[in-house]
Amino acid sequence: MANLKEISRKIKSVKNTQKTTKAMKLVSSAKLRRTEQLSKRAKNYALKINEVLGEIALRVAKTQGNENISRVFMANENPKTVDIVVVSADKGLCGGFNMSTIKLVNKMIAEYKSKGTNVRLRIAGRKAIDFYSFQGFELTQKEIGLSSAPDYDRASDFIGEAIKDFNNLVTDKVVLVYNGFVNMLTQERKVVELLPIGLDSAPAVDSESMLDIEPDDDTEVLNELTEKYLNFNMYYALIDSLAAEHSARMQAMEAATSNASSRVKSLTVEFNKARQAAITTELIEIISGMEALK
């Protein structure tokens, strides 16, 4: 009977776990719907900023010459120091979501170091911070609580440190790495070269469609747009990553619930077999006792 009690205890424990994972899946599903809507709106805004920024930058390059264009738009094929800005989750229980990003960052670090490039890490998200801190990697900047609750002002302050070092010639490139949302079942690792901003990737713009801005104001408008572009891309990455995190956690909890269901079934079969064996043993003992009394 002790064996039956142990199996019964396991069944109860697994069922409780199943209730928890099912509830977590529902919570992640609700959060995903809200975050997905926010992500779609933010994406449209980000694309528009990128389009206008490219248009103004090309205009400045044409009117003032490439030699006068800001360092922000000058490609650097051989950077001496690179800032990798990493976005990870603050919480776990989302499958391989965080490790997928970390593996990509590790690969990038190895590639840059093989070229003699110094790599610095700026991380938003407890999981990546804990990983690299445990590995003994000195972090240039770390922020906990930002990836789980994206805020535009905090995102601007966070990426502002990397922008400041780039403008002060401390670094030569700023790369943003995160796991983005594709759909309910898929996440996609994304690498965005924030700085320098490549004009080659800017959309082609006809002279007739140029914005109606005075030439003297081009540089000022460009600087303001550049700041908004960098700040909002950081903010959008946080939102996109959060949507992907909820999606990954929803899948992980669904898999855990399914596994718990399978485990309950196998334990139930084991319980029934053990109970049947116990009943059979008792019957044999009773029959043996009656035979002994004859």
C-alpha positions in Angstrom: 0.0 0.0 0.0 3.0 2.3 0.5 3.7 2.0 -3.2 0.1 3.0 -4.0 0.4 6.0 -1.8 3.6 7.1 -3.4 2.1 6.8 -6.9 -1.0 8.6 -5.8 1.1 11.4 -4.4 3.0 11.7 -7.7 -0.2 11.8 -9.7 -1.5 14.6 -7.5 1.7 16.5 -7.8 1.8 16.3 -11.6 -1.9 17.4 -11.8 -1.1 20.4 -9.8 1.9 21.2 -12.1 -0.5 20.8 -15.1 -2.9 23.3 -13.6 -0.1 25.8 -13.2 1.3 25.4 -16.7 -2.2 25.6 -18.2 -2.8 28.9 -16.3 0.6 30.3 -17.3 -0.2 29.5 -20.9 -3.5 31.4 -20.7 -1.7 34.4 -19.1 1.0 34.4 -21.8 -1.7 34.2 -24.5 -3.5 37.2 -23.1 -0.3 39.2 -22.8 0.8 38.2 -26.3 -2.4 39.6 -27.8 -1.8 43.0 -26.2 1.9 43.1 -27.0 1.4 41.9 -30.6 -1.0 44.8 -31.3 1.5 47.2 -29.8 4.3 45.7 -31.8 2.4 46.1 -35.1 1.8 49.8 -34.4 5.4 50.3 -33.4 6.7 48.5 -36.5 4.7 50.8 -38.8 6.1 53.9 -37.0 9.7 52.5 -37.1 9.4 51.8 -40.9 8.2 55.3 -41.5 11.0 56.9 -39.5 13.6 54.7 -41.4 12.1 55.9 -44.7 12.2 59.6 -43.8 15.7 59.3 -42.3 17.0 57.7 -45.4 15.4 60.4 -47.6 16.9 63.2 -45.6 20.4 61.6 -45.3 20.5 61.1 -49.1 19.5 64.7 -49.6 22.3 65.9 -47.4 24.8 63.6 -49.1 23.7 65.1 -52.5 23.7 68.7 -51.5 26.8 68.8 -49.1 28.8 65.9 -50.4 29.6 62.5 -48.8 32.7 64.0 -47.1 30.5 66.3 -45.0 28.1 63.6 -43.9 28.0 62.7 -40.2 30.1 59.8 -38.9 26.7 58.2 -38.1 26.3 57.5 -41.8 29.9 56.5 -42.6 30.3 52.7 -43.0 33.2 51.2 -41.1 34.2 47.7 -42.4 37.0 47.3 -39.9 35.8 48.5 -36.5 38.3 48.5 -33.6 35.6 48.4 -30.9 32.0 47.2 -31.2 29.1 47.6 -28.8 26.7 44.6 -28.9 23.4 45.6 -27.4 21.6 42.4 -26.3 17.9 42.1 -25.4 16.9 39.0 -23.4 14.0 38.1 -21.0 13.9 38.9 -17.3 12.2 35.6 -16.6 12.6 32.0 -17.7 10.1 29.2 -18.5 10.1 30.2 -22.1 12.0 27.2 -23.7 15.1 28.0 -25.6 14.1 31.7 -26.2 17.0 33.2 -24.2 19.7 30.6 -25.1 18.9 31.1 -28.8 19.9 34.8 -28.5 22.9 34.0 -26.3 24.3 31.5 -28.8 24.0 34.1 -31.6 25.8 36.7 -29.5 28.6 34.2 -28.6 29.0 33.5 -32.3 29.3 37.2 -33.1 31.8 37.7 -30.2 34.0 34.9 -31.6 33.8 36.3 -35.1 34.7 39.9 -34.0 37.5 38.7 -31.8 39.0 36.6 -34.6 39.4 39.9 -36.5 41.0 41.6 -33.6 38.0 43.7 -32.7 37.3 44.5 -29.1 33.7 43.6 -28.1 31.7 45.2 -25.3 28.3 44.1 -24.1 25.3 46.2 -23.1 22.4 44.0 -21.9 18.8 44.5 -21.1 17.4 41.4 -19.5 18.2 39.4 -16.4 18.8 36.1 -18.1 21.6 37.3 -20.4 23.1 39.4 -17.6 23.2 36.3 -15.3 24.7 34.2 -18.0 27.5 36.5 -19.0 28.2 37.5 -15.4 28.6 33.9 -14.5 31.0 33.5 -17.5 33.1 36.3 -16.1 32.4 38.7 -19.0 32.7 42.3 -18.0 29.5 44.1 -18.9 29.6 47.7 -20.1 26.0 48.3 -19.3 23.2 46.2 -17.8 19.5 46.9 -17.2 16.9 44.7 -15.4 13.2 45.3 -15.7 13.3 47.1 -19.1 12.7 44.0 -21.3 9.7 42.9 -19.3 8.1 46.3 -19.2 9.3 48.4 -22.3 9.3 52.1 -21.7 10.3 54.6 -24.4 12.2 57.0 -22.0 14.1 54.2 -20.3 14.9 52.7 -23.7 16.2 56.0 -24.9 18.4 56.4 -21.8 19.7 52.9 -22.2 20.7 53.2 -25.9 21.8 56.8 -25.3 24.9 55.5 -23.5 25.9 53.5 -26.5 25.2 56.5 -28.8 27.3 58.8 -26.6 30.3 56.4 -26.8 30.0 56.2 -30.6 29.9 60.0 -31.0 32.9 60.3 -28.6 34.8 57.9 -30.8 35.0 55.3 -28.1 33.3 52.7 -30.3 33.1 52.3 -34.1 29.9 50.2 -34.3 26.7 49.5 -32.4 24.8 46.3 -33.1 21.5 45.3 -31.6 20.7 41.6 -31.1 17.4 40.2 -30.0 14.8 37.4 -30.6 11.9 38.9 -32.5 8.2 37.9 -33.0 7.1 36.4 -36.3 3.9 34.6 -35.4 2.3 32.6 -32.6 4.6 29.7 -33.3 7.8 31.3 -34.5 10.5 33.6 -33.2 13.3 35.0 -35.3 16.7 36.2 -34.1 17.4 39.6 -35.4 20.7 41.5 -35.8 20.3 45.3 -36.5 23.4 47.5 -37.1 22.2 50.6 -35.4 25.4 52.6 -35.9 26.7 53.5 -38.4 23.5 53.8 -40.4 24.2 52.6 -43.9 22.9 54.9 -46.7 23.2 52.0 -49.1 20.2 50.4 -47.4 18.1 53.6 -47.6 15.1 53.5 -49.9 15.5 55.0 -53.4 13.9 58.4 -53.5 13.1 60.5 -56.6 14.0 64.1 -56.5 10.4 65.1 -57.1 9.3 63.2 -53.9 11.9 64.8 -51.6 10.4 66.4 -48.5 9.8 70.1 -48.7 12.5 71.2 -46.3 14.9 74.1 -46.6 18.5 73.0 -47.4 19.8 74.9 -44.3 17.5 72.9 -42.1 18.5 69.5 -43.5 21.3 68.9 -41.1 19.2 69.9 -38.0 16.3 67.7 -39.1 18.6 64.9 -39.9 20.1 65.0 -36.4 16.7 65.0 -34.8 15.5 62.2 -36.9 18.7 60.2 -36.3 18.1 60.4 -32.5 14.5 59.4 -32.9 15.4 56.6 -35.2 17.9 55.1 -32.7 15.7 55.6 -29.7 12.6 54.1 -31.4 14.5 51.1 -32.9 15.7 50.3 -29.3 12.1 50.6 -28.0 10.7 48.6 -30.9 13.3 45.8 -30.3 12.1 45.6 -26.6 8.4 45.3 -27.7 9.2 42.8 -30.4 11.3 40.7 -28.0 8.6 40.8 -25.4 6.0 39.6 -27.9 8.3 36.8 -28.9 9.0 35.9 -25.2 5.2 35.5 -24.5 4.9 33.4 -27.7 7.8 31.2 -26.6 6.5 30.9 -23.1 3.0 30.0 -24.4 4.5 27.2 -26.5 6.7 26.0 -23.6 3.7 25.9 -21.2 1.6 24.1 -23.8 4.3 21.5 -24.2 4.7 21.2 -20.4 0.9 20.7 -20.0 0.9 18.0 -22.7 3.8 16.3 -21.1 2.1 16.4 -17.7 -1.0 14.9 -19.2 1.0 12.0 -20.6 2.7 11.6 -17.3 -0.6 11.4 -15.4 -1.8 8.7 -17.8 1.3 6.6 -17.4 1.2 7.0 -13.6 -2.5 6.1 -13.6 -1.7 2.9 -15.5 1.1 2.2 -13.0 -1.3 2.9 -10.1 -3.9 0.5 -11.5 -1.4 -2.3 -12.0 0.0 -1.8 -8.5 -3.6 -1.9 -7.0 -4.4 -5.0 -9.0 -1.3 -6.6 -7.8 -2.1 -5.7 -4.2 -5.7 -7.1 -4.5 -4.3 -10.3 -6.1 -1.8 -10.7 -3.2 -4.5 -10.2 -0.6 -6.8 -12.8 -2.3 -3.9 -15.3 -2.4 -3.2 -14.7 1.3 -6.9 -15.2 2.1 -7.2 -18.4 0.1 -3.9 -19.7 1.5 -5.3 -19.0 5.1 -8.5 -20.8 4.3 -6.6 -23.8 2.9 -4.4 -23.9 6.0 -7.5 -24.1 8.3 -8.9 -27.2 6.5 
